[in-house]
Amino acid sequence: MTTPSLCPACGARNDCSLADPRTADQACWCYSVSIDPKVLEALPEALRDKACLCPRCAQVDAQLRGTEPS
């Protein structure tokens, strides 16, 4: 079973604004980044499209900071 506020890959908080009733009317951070489809495909089918990955598991930390890895 997945919890909307937790990363399905590692179980850490995913900071999904849609999962928090206080911020559910705001776009999630994941809307502003590009997640490599291979990252999503690596998740077991049962965990896909249930909850946001955390930025670390989504491998988008650099995008969120506004810097791309070298």
C-alpha positions as CSV (number, residue, x, y, z in Angstrom):
1,M,0.0,0.0,0.0
2,T,1.2,3.5,-0.8
3,T,0.8,6.7,1.2
4,P,0.3,9.8,-0.9
5,S,2.7,11.9,1.2
6,L,5.6,9.3,1.1
7,C,7.9,8.3,-1.7
8,P,7.0,4.9,-3.0
9,A,10.6,4.1,-3.7
10,C,12.3,4.9,-0.3
11,G,9.4,5.9,2.1
12,A,10.7,9.4,2.8
13,R,8.5,12.4,2.7
14,N,7.9,13.4,-0.9
15,D,6.8,17.0,-0.3
16,C,3.8,16.5,-2.7
17,S,1.6,19.6,-2.4
18,L,-1.4,17.6,-3.8
19,A,-1.1,15.1,-0.9
20,D,-1.4,17.9,1.7
21,P,-4.9,19.3,2.1
22,R,-3.4,22.7,3.1
23,T,-1.7,23.0,-0.3
24,A,-3.8,20.7,-2.5
25,D,-4.8,23.6,-4.7
26,Q,-1.1,24.3,-5.7
27,A,0.9,22.5,-8.3
28,C,3.3,19.9,-7.1
29,W,7.1,20.4,-7.4
30,C,7.1,17.5,-9.8
31,Y,5.3,19.6,-12.4
32,S,8.3,21.8,-12.8
33,V,10.9,19.2,-13.5
34,S,11.7,16.5,-16.0
35,I,11.9,13.0,-14.6
36,D,13.7,10.5,-16.7
37,P,11.2,7.8,-17.8
38,K,13.7,5.1,-16.8
39,V,13.4,6.2,-13.2
40,L,9.7,5.7,-13.3
41,E,10.0,2.4,-15.2
42,A,12.3,1.1,-12.4
43,L,9.5,1.2,-9.9
44,P,7.4,-1.9,-9.6
45,E,4.2,-1.6,-11.6
46,A,2.1,-1.6,-8.4
47,L,3.8,1.5,-7.1
48,R,3.5,3.6,-10.3
49,D,1.1,6.6,-10.5
50,K,0.2,6.2,-6.8
51,A,2.4,8.9,-5.1
52,C,5.2,11.3,-6.0
53,L,8.7,10.1,-5.7
54,C,10.9,12.3,-3.4
55,P,13.2,14.6,-5.3
56,R,16.2,12.4,-4.5
57,C,14.6,9.2,-5.9
58,A,13.3,11.2,-8.9
59,Q,16.9,12.3,-9.4
60,V,15.9,15.9,-9.8
61,D,17.6,17.7,-6.9
62,A,19.8,19.7,-9.3
63,Q,16.8,20.8,-11.4
64,L,15.0,22.0,-8.2
65,R,18.1,24.0,-7.2
66,G,18.3,25.5,-10.6
67,T,21.6,23.8,-11.4
68,E,22.2,20.9,-13.7
69,P,24.8,18.2,-12.8
70,S,28.1,18.5,-14.7
